[in-house]
Amino acid sequence: MQLIEVNTPELAEEFLMVQVRLYKKDKNYIRPLDKDVNQVFDPKKNKLLRDGNAIRWLLQDDKGKYIGRVAAFVNHRTAKTFEQPTGGMGFFDCINDQGAADMLLDACRDWLKARGMEAMDGPINLGERDKWWGVLIDGFYPPNYCMHYNFPYYRELLENYGFGLYFKQYTYYRTVEDPLPPEYNEKAKRILQNEHYQFRHLDKKELKKYTEDFRQVYNKGWAKHEGVKEMSEAQAAGIMNSLKPILDERIMWFTYFDEEPVGFFIAIPELNKLFRHVNGKMDLWGKLKFLFHRWRGACTTMYGIVFGIAPEHQGKGVEAAMVVSAGKLVQANPSIPYYDLQMNWIGDFNPKMMKVVEQVGSRIYKTHATYRYMFDRTKEFKRMTIIR
């Protein structure tokens, strides 16, 4: 077997195609958009590469066939926020062969060691946690947009190598019509009757205002998480601008307490319902297919990408009131096509948020796992700290 660094456009194309060929017989696989993967490694598109580092490899067998791929990267914004400097491994795909997997993972370990790292997390992304984060270990259904889908044996390959489970992240599911549990419905009613609280969905005409409201609540709730920095105005604007072409303002909700932002629920149409028809290409033909399937109503799922309540307003029923407000609009408007909701990325280190989404009638649908590998094998491995 031979490792080959991706350093030409032709090899970058192979980096995409090795996954496509690996999953060609899997009915649940949906090919990611080429541009979404490529931009992670493009300094013009990914600002983290301006002071960070990334590398990709392909693995070739003795007959010249590509049988695996992987990437390694250092995010200097977060690498030293951990107890030990920690880099990342991601975009891991491999045949079911431990020797092949070890060769790919050894390359990541050695490259990160040479750059002063003492551990690696994976599979993760060189960017925000809402994309390409974690290996799927339960709930092998078609993937959501920009989320990993993989064979069940990946878990064994990573754990046999020596990775320890750092945390799990859950995708929750409920239908739009599912009622709230009675006790939570009562909480929601009390909050909705409280004149200090206001609930409204995003207005595209005031996108700048809602972007700042989102940033304020995010920083109150997430900045204390290990490995998460406060979100800057530029980062918040970047996130919202990236969503702008596909956002549906009717499913992006905000909560205010005396006009101060204290909560949000950001959902988008589940785009993989549409992208499964374009084979990774958003060229002219791909765009026409996308528009056709959107027109015919193929997208019936809302995809909750982030959901947060400021700590001082948690446990009061605010989240239930926001769900009720959104539900009334969706259920009452036949032009809104959504049947169900998947809520992405609830970490098992955040039991409060798990409780919140379960209390609004959701259940765990998929489980991804983020692993950590300590380079010093004598050093104590610690799981992600639980948020109390």
N, C-alpha and C positions, 0 to 999 in steps of 0.2 A: 504494500500500500504506500501511497505517496501523498504528502500534503502539498497543496499548491496555493500560494498566496493570490488573492484576487487583486490584480493590478492592471487589468486591461478591460475595455468595454466588453470584449468577448467573454472573458471570465466572469464579469459582473452579470452577464446574461445567463451563464451557466449556474451562477449562484441562485438565480430565480428558478431555473428549470429543474435543478436537482430535486427540489421539493415537489414540483408539479409531476415529475415522472414517478416519484416515490408513492404519491397518493392517487395515481390515475385511476385505480380500481375502487377507491373508497367513495361511496355514494354521499357521505357527509362532508367531504372536503369541498371547500370553496376557495378557489385561488385568490390570494390577495392581489390588490392592484399593484402592478409593477412599480408605479410611481411612489406608492406609500412605503415600499421597502427601500427603493433606491434613495429616497430623500433622507433617510436616516444616515446614509454614508456620504451625503453631498454637503460640503462645507457651505455652499451657497444657500442651502435650505435648512440645515441643522446648525444653529448658532453654537451648540455645545462643542462642535468640532473646531471652533476658532481657538479654543485653548484646551481642548480635550484631544484624545487619541482614539482611533479605531482601526481595526484590521479585520479582514475576512479571509477565510481559507475554504478550499474545497478538498475533499478526500477522494482519491482515485484508486481503484483496485488494480491488480496486476494486469488486467485486460484493458485498462484505459477507461473503464466505466466510472462515472462519478457516483459515489455511494454515500456521501455525507457532506455537510457544510456546517460552519459555525462562525461566529464573530466574537471578538473581544474588544472591550472599550474601557476607557477611564473617563469618568465624569468628574472633573476637578471641583465642580460646585458641591458635590455630595461625598466624594471619596473619603474625605477626612472628617466627616461628621460622625463616623462610627468609631467604636472602641479601637479598631485597627483599620488602617487605610484599605478600602474595599473597592475593587473594580467589578466589571460586569462581563458575563458571557451571555450571548443570545443568538437567536436565529439558528438554533441547533436542530438539525435534522440528520437522521442516520438510519441505515439499515439495522436490523436486529442482530448486532454483532458487538460484543463488549470490547473486543480489541480495536475495532474501528472507532467506537465511541471514545475509548481511552485516548486514542491518538489525537482526536480532535480536542478533547478536554485538556490533555497535557500541553498542547500548543497554547491554549488560552492561559493556563496556569503559568507557564514559563514566560510568556510575553508580559503578563501582568506583574509577575515577580520582578522582571527587569525594569519595571517602571515604578518600583517602590510599593506595590500593593502587597498586602498580607492575607488577603482573602478575596474570593470572587462570589458574587451572587448570580444566580441564573435559573432559568433563562429570563433575562430582562432586556430592556431596551435602552438605547442611548437617548433618553428623553423622558417625557412624563410617564407616569405609571399607568395611564389609561390605555396604552397601546403596547402590544407584544410583550406582555409581562406574565411570567409564570408558565408552567407546563400543565396541560390538562390531565387530571388524575381521576376525575369522575364526572359523568354526564357527557358522554361522547356523542353529542348532538352537533348539528351544523354550527360552525363558529359564528360569533358576532363580529361585526366590523372591527378590524385591526386587533383581534384577539387570537391567541394561538389555538390551533387544533393540531393534535398529534395522535400517534398510535399509543395504546396503553403501555407498551413495553418501554417507552421513554423513561417512565418513573424508575423502572428497575435498572436501566442503564446508568442513570444519574446516581441513584442510591448505592449501587455496586461500586461506582467510582469513589464514593466517599462523601458525597454531598449530604448535608443534614437539612431537615425541613426547617426553614427559617420562619415562614408563615404560610397560611392558606388564604386564598382570596375567593370569595363566593360570588356567584351570579344567582340572584333571586328571581323568582317568577310569580306572577299573578295575572289573571285576566282583568280586563277593564270592568267587567260586570261583577267580579267577586265583591261581596259586601264586606265592610269592616266588621271585626268582632264587636259585639254590642257594647262592651265596656269602653272600647276605644272610640266608637261612634259617639258616645256620650261626652268623652273628652273633647272630641272634635267640635261638637255642638257648643260646648262652653267657650272654647277659644273663638269660634266664629261669631259668638255673641259678644265677645269682648271688644269694645270699640277701639282699644289701643292697638289691636292687630289688624293688618291689612294684607290681602292676598291678591296678587295679580300676575298675569303672564307677561312675558317679555314683549316689548314693542320694538320692532326693527328700527323705527324712526328715532328711538332713544337708545340705540345699542351701546353707545359710549357710557351712558349712565348705568345701565344694567351690568356692563362689564366691570365697572368699579364696585358696584354692589356685590357682585360675585366674588371679586378679589378680597373685599373686606371680610366677608363671612368665611371664605376659605382660609384666610390667614388666622382667624380666631380659632378655627377648628383643626387645621391640619399642620400648622407650622411647628407644633410641639412633637409631631411624630418623628421618630428616628429616621434620618436620611432624607428629610423633607425640609427644604428651605422656604422662607416666606416668598410668596408670589409677587413679582414686581408688576408695575403697571404695563410694561411692555409685554411681559409673558401673558398676562390676562388678555391683553388686546390680541396677541397672537393666537390664543386659543379661540376666542370668539370670532376672529376674522376667518380662521380655518373652518369654523362651523357655518359661517354665514351662507355659503352657497346651498346648503342642504337643511338649514334649521327650519323648524316649524314652530313659530312663536307661541302657538297655542299649547305646546307641551313643555314649555320652559317656564317654570313658576318661581316666584319670589315671595318671601314673607317679610313684612315690616312691622316693627313695634314703634309706634309714634314716629313713623316714617324712617326709622333707622333700620337698615337691612339686617335681618337676623336668621334668614334661612333661604335655601334655594333647592330646586329640583330641576336638573338640566337633563332633558331627554331629547333624542333625535330619532328620526325614522331609522329603523334597523336596516341599514343600507345593504347588508349582504344578501337580503332578499332580492335585491336588484343586481348587485355586482356578480352574483353567481352566474348571470347570463352573459357576462362580457369577457370572460376568460382572461382577466387581469389587465385588459387593454382598454384605456379610455381614449382611443382614437375616434375618428368620426363614426365608424361603424359601432364601436362600443358605446358611444354617447347616444346614438340612435336607439340601440337596444335598451339602454338605461331609461331613456325617456318613454319608450313604448311600455316597458313593464311598470314604470311608475304610473303612467296614464291608466293602465288596465287595473290598477289597484293591487299590485303584487305585494306592496309593503303594508302589512297589517300589524306589525309589531313596533312598539315604542322601545327604544333602547336607552335606559337611564345610565348616563355616563358618570354623573356625580350628584350626590345628594348630601346636604349638610345643614345642620342647625347649630347656631352659636351656642357654646356650652351653657350659658346662663338661661337659655330657653329650652333646653332639653328636658324630657320627662314630663312636659306639661300638656302634651297632645298637639303641639304646633305642627308636627309632621303629619299627623292624621288630618288636621284641618286643611293643610295644603293638598293632601291627597283628595279629600272631599271636594275642595274647590276645583281642582283640575278635573276630577271625575264628572262633576256636574256639567262642565263645558263639553267634554269629550262625548259623554253619553247623550247629551241633548242635541248634538249637532251631527246630522247624518253625513255631512260632507267630510267629517273627520274619520278616517278609515280604520282606526286602530282597534284591534281586538284584544291584544295582550301586551304585557310589559315585562321586560327583562331588566333587572337592576344590576349593573356591573360593579365589581370591585369593592366588595365589603370584606375587609380583612378580619381574620379571626383574632387579631390583636385588638380589635375594637368591639368588645362585646356590647357596649351601649348601642352602637349603630346596628349591630346584628339584631338586637332586641327591638329596635325601632322598626326595621323593615319586616320583621316577623309579626309584630303587633298590628301592622297594617295589612295583614293577610297574605304575606309572601312566603314562599318556601324555597329552600336551596335547590337549584336546578343544575348548576355546574360547579365544579371545584377545580381551581388552578392552584398550583403550589410553587412558591419561590424558595429555592434552595440556597444554602451558603456552604462554601468549601473553605476551610481554614488551611492555609499553606503550612503552618506549623501544626503538625498532627498531634502534638502533645498539648496544645493550647485548648482551654475549655471552650466548647461550643455553646453558644447561648441563642435561644430563640428570640424573635422580636419581642420587645417589652410590651406587656399588656397595658393598654390605656385605661386607667381607672376613672 
